[in-house]
Amino acid sequence: MSHSVLLAAEGPANAPVVSPDTGAGGVFDLLWLVIGLPLLGAVLLLGVAPFLPASLKAAVDKHGHLVGTAAAVLSFVLSLVLFVSLLGRDAEERQVGQHLWTWFETGQLSVGMDLLYDQLSALFLLLITGVGSLIHVYAIGYMEHDARRRRFFGYLNLFVAAMLTLILSANFVGLFLGWEGVGLASYLLIGFWQHKPSAAAAAKKAFVINRVGDIGLTLAIALMFATFGTTDFGGVSELASQADQGTLNALGLLLLLGACGKSAQVPLQSWLLDAMEGPTPVSALIHAATMVTAGVYLVVRSNFIYELTPLAQTTVVIVATVTLLWGAVIGCAKDDIKKALAGSTMSQIGYMMLAAGLGPVGYPFAIFHLLTHGFFKANMFLGAGSVMHGMNDDVDMRRYGALRKAMPVTFLTFAMGYLAIIGFPLFSGFWSKDRIIETALADNLVIGLLAMLGAGVTGFYMTRLMLMTFFGEKRWAEDVHPHESPRVMTVPLIVLAALSVLGGVLLLGDWIVTWLEPVTGHVEHHEPPLPALVITLMITAVVAIGVAAAWFLVGKREVPREAPQDVSFATRAARADLYGDAINDGVVVRPGAGLVSGLLTLDRGGIDGAVMGGAAAVRGVSSTLRRVQNGFVRSYALSLLGGALLVVLALLAVNLG
């Protein structure tokens, strides 16, 4: 039986402290249903449907997508009701806990299946269930002719339930349960079309690389228990200041390793572009709006650790800066529309991680950009799917061109996402990304200038994508007839386009900063090195240069239908994902394979040789001795006679001597 509790407003401002004695009651008793509804949908579609009688199974196969979509929509409605209820409370009463049951107890460790609903998780719930519901609706049309549509929607529900578990958990062990759940669902969805070898390989690659990051999170959780005796957010936050600096540094770096795997940050970024082999709704849900932001959530939620370890904070900033430029450069050279957007996602997550690494002054803007990015990037991924739908699933932009007239709704909605991501004034990305750059400039001039450079590169690769897809001369194959997608696909695009435009309202009156302050802590405003208006004009100018460069290099030139091979080294490197796979192969895979091969040789030639050699020696001696014990009386009599003769000879030798 579950019960809800208020979290006491004690301890540091950024430390949630669970107080399990006070009941919250009301609608908050239904908090578990936010996870339960999509989980029930997954169980019905994946666990129950295959075992139904043939007639019922056929009905579920035909209408299963409606069950999955209804589960996501109902979860969103409940999340919205919970959010409104939270708004009605005073700031010190906006942290609600819910104990469902004791998960396990062993020795001194007790882990409960506990939920935490506060200002941070409330925003994530709206994003996951809201954007997730729109993607479910879109997928009804996109996957209409897929024979396994019921299973696909079951996987989507499973992913949403796991992601909600990750966000709502009140301890790191529960977070890890959701963390692994989204990893499993991601593997299933990326490889959904496993009849394609490329999709199966991409799913395996994503799964393996994410396991590397998961090792970091696993070790961090083990270290927390060894150090603090608890994995609850509240308990760790209260005791963190008592830990030695080495332990805190290790915790911060291990958590960052986990975040790098899930959020595709350097050096664990190479899986994200291959993951585009999955159906486009998967790319929008997992690789734009939700799962890849889990690393950002982990860092912000663990702020009570990072505030005590400048080394780990600095490492977060460095990794994020490298990644935002790395992804932007990759996006400049990709002809696959989904992979260009994937490089962009890597870069934009880098901006979020950069803000998170700047500490309390950056946490709100990391979450702000996470939300706006969820709107405009989901919009553009679904827009890319709409383009593919009208172009016979072709993803090569070199075979697009002039689609704005053939697909007007897709073009206009995609354009809203484009203007948002490049930071066009008054669009959502203008408010969120500019504040990150402004904050970075106030903290470190070099980092801020590199972030500003990334904004210019963003303007270039996104304008290139727009020009190659929607403008210029048509480069379609003769058998391709572009057409607008059905309404079930365009309505979600329209909603997401509106959010891409209006998402900046979250910053009015610094609302999001004030809203998150009880979780992320209060920090006095830092003055940037230049007036805010000057910085805004500088960023806008840099973006304009990127847009102009794309116009002169792409818009004013004829786009060949085949990618030129006589290109610069920089272009070849960007096409090869800056040799990320080659680096991983040289630094990790080959040395790892060599180590395993050496250990195998040592095991077989050394350890096994010694063990088997000893056994062989014993076997040889035993075989020799076995000949003496042959069971024949005459042999034993001969042995006795021989022994007696030896004794007699020995006595004679002694007497004669």
N, C-alpha and C positions, 0 to 999 in steps of 0.2 A: 504494500500500500504506500503510495507516494505522499509526501507532504512538502509544502513550500515554506521557505524561511527567508527572512530579510537578512541582508548582510550588514553587519554593524559598521558604522562609520568611524572606525578606530584605526590607529596605525598611520603610516604614510598615506598621502593623498592618492598615490598610485598603487595602493596595495589592497586588493579585495580580501576582507577577512570574514570567513564564513561563521555565522552564528546560528547553529541549527536548532535553536530553541524557540524562536519567534515565528509563528505561522503567518504567511502572507495571504493565503486564501484567494478566493475569487477566481478570476480568469487565469491567474498565474498557476493554479493547480493543473491547468491543461497544457503547461509548457511541454511536457513530454510528448504530447500529440503532434507537435511540430515535426519531430523525428518519426513518430509512430505512423503517421499517415503515408508518407512515401515508402517507409519500410514495409507497411502492410501491402502497398501496391506491388512492391518487388516480390514479396512472398507469394502473393496471388498469381502474378504473371510468370514467375520463374519456378516456384516451388509447388504450387497447387495445380496450375493449368496443365502441365504435361501428364498428370495422372488422372485427369477427368475422363469420363466416357467420351467416345469419339465425337458424338453430336455436340456435347457441351464444350469440348476442346475446340471444335471448329468455330463455335460462337465466340469463345474467348479470343481465338486467333484473329477473328474478324473485327472484334470490338475492343481488344485489349489496349489499344492506344488511347481509347477514351478513359479507361480505368486509370492508366498511368498519368494522363493529363489531369484528371480530376483530383488525384492524390496530391499532385504538385500545387494545383490551384487552391485546394482547401488548406494546404499547409501555408500558402502565402496569405490567405484570408486570416488565418489564426495569428500569423506573425504580425500582420497589420493591426489586429485587435490588441495584441500584447504591446505593441509599440505605442499605440494611442493610450493605453492604460498606464504605461511607464511615463509618458509625457505628463500625465495627470498627477504624478507624485513629486514631492520635493526632491531636490538633487541628492540629499543624503539618504533617500529611501529608494533609489533607483538601481539597487543591486539586489536581485532576488535569486535565492538558491532553491534547489529542489532535490531532495534525497529520494531516490527511487528504491534502491536496495544496496546492501553490502555486497560488493562484487566478489572480493576474496580477502581473507585474512591469513597471514602467515608470519609467525614470530611477532616482531614489533610493527610490521607493515599491515595497515588496513586500508584498502582501497574501496571506496564507495562508488556506485554508479550515480554520481551527483551531477547536477546541471547548474550552470551559472548564467543568469540572464541579466546583463547590465548594458550600459550605454554602447559599449563596443560590440557585443554579440547581437544587440538589437539591430544595428545597422547591417551587419553581415546577414542576419536572417532575412531582412527585406531584400537584399541583393540576391541571395542564393535562391530564395523561393520565388521572388518576383521575376527576375530575369530567367530563372529556370522554367517558370510556367510559360513564359513567352516562347522559349525555345521548344518546350514540349508541343505547344500549339503549332509552331512552324514545322516541327518534325512530322506532324500528321500529314502535311502535304508533301514534304520532302521525301519521306519514306513510304509513300502511298503504295508503291508497287513492289516493295521488298517483301519477299515471302516470309521473312522472320521478324516482321514489324513488332509483333507482340513481345518477343524476346528483347528487342532493342529498347522498347519503352520500359521493360522490367529492369534492364541495366541502367537506364537513366534514373529511374526511381531509386535503385540501389545506390547510385552515386550521390544523389541529393540527400538521402538518409545518412550516408557516411559523412558527407561534408557538414551536415547540420550537427552530427555527433561531435565532430572535430571542434566546431565553433562553440557549442553549448557546454562542453565538458568543463567541470570545475577543478579538474586535476590533470596532470600531464599524462597519466596512464590512460585515462579516458580519451584525451586528445590523441594519444598514439593509436588507440583503437580506430577512431575515425580516420586518422592519417593513413593507416594501412588499408582501411576500407576504400578510400578514394583511390589508392594505388591499385587495388584489385579491380575496381570498377573502370578505372582508366585503361588498364590492360585489356579488359574485355571489350571496351568500346573502341579503342584504337584498332584492335584486331578483329572488329566485328565482321568485316569482309575478309575472313581468313583464307578464302579461296585465292586471294591475291598474295603471292609470296612477300611482296613489299609490305603489305599491311601486317602480316604475321611477324615479319622481322622487326617492323617499327614497334609493335606492341612489346615484343621481347626486349628490345633495346630500352624502351621507356621503363619497363619493369626492373631491369637489371641496374640501370643507372640510378633510379630512385632508391633501390636497396642500398646503394653506397651512401646516399644521404641519410637513409634511415638508421644506418649504423651510428651516425653521429647523434641522432635524437635518442636512440636506445641507450647509448653510453651516458648521455646527459641525464636521462631519467634515473639510471642506476647510480650515478654520482650524487644526484639530489637526495636519494634515499640514504645513501651511505653517509652523507654530510648532515642532512637535516632530519632524517627519520620520517619524512613525509614527501608526497608529491603533489599535495594540494596547492593551488595557486596562493591561497591565503597563508598557509603555513610556510611555504618557501619564501614568500615576500616578507614575512615577519622576521625570519631567521637569516635572510641573505646577508645582512650587514655584519653578522657574526662570523661568516666564513672567511678564510684567508684569501689573499689576492690570487694565489695560484689556482685555487679551486674555482674562484669566480671567473678567471680568464678561461679555464678549461670549459666551464659550463657555457660561457658566451660563444666560444669558438665551435663547440660541439653542436649547439643549437643552430648556429649559422650554417654548419655543414648540412644539417637536415633541411634548413630553409633553402639552401642552394639547389638541392636535389629536387624538391617539390616545385620551386619557383623558377627553375631553369636559369640559374645564375652561374656565371663562370666560377669554377671549371666544370660544372655538371649540367651544362646547357645543351649539349648536342642532341638530346632526345627530342626536344620540342619540335624542331622542323620536320623530323621524320614522322612525328605523331599526326601530321596533317593527312596521313593515309586513311584516317578514320572518317566516317561520314561528317559532313559539315556541321550539323547540329552539335556533334561532339566537340569539334573545334571551338565553337562558340561558347558552349557551357563549361567545358573543362579547361581549355587552353586559352581562354580570354577572360572570362568573368569570375571563375570560382577557384578551381584547384590550384592554378599557378599563383594565386594570391595567398595561399595557405602559409607560405614562408613569411610573407609580410605580416600576416596575423600572428604567427609564432613569435616574431621579434618584438612586435608591439605589445603583445600579451605578456611577454617576458621582460617588460621594461624594468622591473624591479631588480633584475640581474644585470642588464646592460648598463644601467645607471651607475653601477659599482665597478665596472670594468672598462676603462677607457681603451684598453688594447682591443677588446672585442668590438667596441663601437667603431673604432678607427678602421678595423678590418672590414666591417660591414660597409662603411663608406667607400673604401677602396674597391671592394668586390662589385658594389653597385655601380660605381663610376665606370669601371672597365666594362661591365655588362651593358650599360645603357649605350655606350659607344659601339661595342661589339655587335649588338643586335641591330643597331641603326645601319652600320656598314653592310651587314648581310642583306638587310632589306633593300639596299640600293641596287643589288645585282640580280635579284631573283625574278624570273619570268613566270613562275608558278604563283598565281594570285594568293593562294592560301599560305604558301611559304613566305611570301613577302610580308603578309600580315603576321605570321608567326615570328619573324625577325623583329617586327615592330613590337609585338607583345613582349618579347624578351627585353627590348629596350625600355619599354614603359614600366615593366616590373622593376627594372633597374632604378628608375626615378623613384618609385615607391620605397625601395630598399634604401636608397640614398637618404630620403627624408627620415626613415626609421632610424638610420644610423646617426642622425644629427641629434637624437635625444628628444626630450619633452617638447622642445620648440618645433620639432619636425613630425612627431607622431600624428597629430591631427591632419596634417597635409598629406602624409602617406596614406591614411585611410580615405581622405577626401579624393585623392587622385585614383585610389583603388576603386571607389564607387563610380566616379565619372568614366574611368577607363572601362569598367564593366558595362556601362551603357553604350559608349560609342564603339568599343571594339566588338562587342556582341552584335551590334548593329552592322558593322562592316563584314564580320565573318558570315552572318546570315545573308548579307547582301552579296557576298562572293558566292554563296551557295545558290542564290537566286540567279546570278549570272551563269553559273555552271548548269543550272536547270534549263536555262534557255539556250545554252550552247552545247548541248549533248554531252555534258560532264567534262568538257575540255577545260583545263585549268591554266593553259598557256596564254598569257596576256598578249603575246605576239600574234595570236590568231583571233584577237578581239577587235576593238576599234569601233567607234561610231555607235556604241550601244545606247547612248542617252536617248535616242529617238525610238529605238525598238523596245526599250525597257524603262519608261519614264519614271515609274514609281521607285523602282530599284535605284535608278540614277539619283533621284532627288534625296531619297533617304540615305544612300551611301554618301552623298555629298555633305549631309549634315554631320555624319561621323568624321568625314575627312576634315571639315572645318574645325571640328572639336579637337581632333588629335594634333593638328598643327598649331593650335592655340590661337585661332582667329578671334579677334576681340569679341567678347560677350558670350562666346560659346563655352561649354563646360570646361574643356581642356585649358582654355585661356586662364581660368581662375585657379585650377588645381595645379597645373604644371608650372605656371609662372611663380606661384607662391613657393614651390619647392626650390626653383632656381634662385629666387630672392633669398630664401633662408640659407641655401648653400653658400651664396656670395657673402652673407653676413658671417658665416662660420669660417669659411676658407676660400680665399679668392681664386685659387687654382681650380679647386673642385667646382666652384660656381661657374667659372668660365668654361670648363669642360662640359658641364651640364647644359650651358647655353649653346655650345657647339653642337651638342646632341640634338637640340631643338631645331637648329638649322638643317642638320642632316635629315631629321624627321620631315621637315618641309620639302626636302628634295625627293625622298623615296616615295612619300605619299602622293605628291604631285605627279611623279612619274607613273605611279599606279593608276591614278585617275585619267591621265592623258592616254595611256596605252589601252585602257579598258573602254572608256566612254567617249573619247574624242578622236580626231584624225579620220583617216580613211578606213573603211571596213576591210578586214582581212580574213573574213570567214571562209570556211570551206564551202563548196557549192551545195553540199547536202545539209548544211546547218541553216536553220531558220529561227533566229532569235525571237523570243516572245516573252511577254510579261508573265510572272509567276501567278498562281491562283491566289485568291484573297486570303486563304488560310495561312499563306506564307507572307503576304505583303502587309497584313494588319500588324503582326509583331514588328515588322520593319518600321512601320509608321510610329508605333509607340516608342520604340527604342530611339528613333530619330528625334522625337520630341524630348526624350530624356537627355539625349546628347546635347540638345540646345539649351535646355532649362536646368541641367544638373548643377550649374553654378549657384543656384539659389541657396544651396546648403551653406554658402560662405557669407550670406547676408547677415550683417551684424555679428560676424565671427561666430555664427551659431554652432558650427561643427566643432570649433575650438572649445567653446564653453561646454557643449554637450559631452565631449570626451574628457574634459579636465579631471573629473573624479577618478578616471581609470589611468590616464596617462600623466597626470600631475600638472601642476600650475607652474608656468615659467613666465617671467617678465619678458615683454616684447624686446627683441633684439633689433637695433637699428642697422639697416644695411649700409654698405659703404657709400651708396649713392641714394638719392631720393627714389621712392618707389616708382614714380612716374617715369623717371629717367631709365630705370632698369626695365620697365615694361616696354618703353620705346626701343631700347637696345635689343631685347628679345624679339620684338616684332620685326625689327630691321634684319636680324640674323635669319629669322624664318623666311622673310621676304626674299632674301638673297638665295636661300635654298629653293624656294618656289621658282624664282626667276631662272636659276641654273637648270632646273628640270625643264622649264619651258624652252630654253635655248638649245639644250642638249637632246631633248626628246620631242617636245611639242612642235618645233620648227623643222624637224627632220623626219624623213620617211622611216617608219619602223619596219625592219625586215621581218619576214615570217619565221625565219630561222635565226637563232642567236649567232652573231659573228664569233668566229674562233680566233681571229687575229686581234686579241685584246691585250691590255696591259696586265702586268703581274697583279696589281691591286684588284682588278676586276676578276681575274681568275681565282684569286684568294677569296674574294667575297662570294663568288659562285660556289666555292668549296667550303662555305661556312667558316672561313678563316682557318681552315684546316683543323677544326676542332676534333674531328674523328681521328685525324692523323696524329694529333698531339696526344689524345687519349690512348691511341694504339701504341705510340712510342714510349709514353711515360708510365702507363698503367698496364695495358693488355699484354704487350710483349714481355716486359720485365716480370709481370705476374705469371705468364705462361712459362718463362724461363725458370722462375723460382719453383713453380710446381713441377716442371720437368726435372730440375735438379733434385728436389726432394724425393721425387719418384725413383730416380736413379739411386740416391742414397738409401732409400727404403728397400729397393730390390737388391742392390749390390752390396750394401753395407749391413743394414739391420736384418733384412731377410736372409742375407748370405751368412751372417754370424749365427742366426737362429737355426737356419736350415743346415748349415755346416756342422753345428754341434749335434743336431739330431742325426745327421748322416753318420758322424763318428760313433755315436752311441749305437746306432743301428748296425754298423760294421762290427763293433766289439761283440754286440749281442749275437750276431750271426755266427761269429767264431765260437763263442762259448756254447751256443746252441748245439753245435756239432758234438760237443762232449756229452751233453745230456740228450742222448739219442734213444734211450729206452731199451737197449740191448744188454743182456746180462753178461755176455762174453766181453763186451767192451768195458763194462765196469770191472770185471775180473782182471782183464789185462791192465787196466789202470791201477788196480790195487797191487798187482804183481810188480808193475813198473815202479810204483811208489815204495814198495818194500825193498826192492833192489837198490833204489837210490838211498834209502836209509842205511842199509847194510854197507854199501860202498862208503857212505859218509862216516860210519863208525870205524870201518877198517882204516880209512884215511887218517882218522884222529889217533887210533891206537898205534899205527905204524909211525906216525909222526912223533 
